[in-house]
Amino acid sequence: TCDIGDVAADVAVSWKDHAGVAITSGTGGYTIAQGTADSAGDGIQKSTLTIDAATLPSVAGAGNPATYTCAAQSAEYSDSATSTFKEIVVDFITFGKFLRTWWVFITAHK
């Protein structure tokens, strides 16, 4: 989640992946929710980047932690400059699977 503070109107939030490549929502296994300005009454717009489950292995394999970046630009004033990109550091945790096999021997009792 990228929190853009002290906004009264919606801003356009841009995201870049761990390689510095711009992310487009709906492509490459990523979805961006822009959020809305002051939706919670606190003057903060929260933009969320979601990584699809199928994309996680390739992203996590690129290095841990992975750093994504986000920046904001006024949606109201298209000629305004984009803010400096803010780093969002993501740690990937791998949970192992433990498989236990039970052997049951049945013997006849007299």
FENCOR-V964807 format. One record per backbone hydrogen bond with DSSP energy under -0.5 kcal/mol. NH is the residue of the N-H (numbers start at 1). CO is the residue of the C=O. Records with the same first field share a line. If there is no record, write none. Layout:
NH = CO ; CO
This chain:
2 = 47
3 = 1
4 = 2 ; 45
5 = 3
7 = 43
12 = 73
13 = 11
14 = 71
16 = 69
17 = 21
20 = 17
23 = 15
26 = 30
27 = 24
30 = 27
31 = 50
33 = 48
34 = 32
39 = 36
41 = 38
45 = 4
46 = 44
47 = 2 ; 45
48 = 33
50 = 31 ; 48
52 = 29 ; 50
55 = 52
56 = 52
57 = 53
58 = 55
59 = 55
60 = 56
61 = 57
62 = 59
63 = 60
65 = 90
66 = 90
68 = 66 ; 88
69 = 16
70 = 86
71 = 14
73 = 12
75 = 10
78 = 76
80 = 77
83 = 72
86 = 70
88 = 68
90 = 66
95 = 93
96 = 94
99 = 97
100 = 98
102 = 100
103 = 101
104 = 102
105 = 103
106 = 104
107 = 105
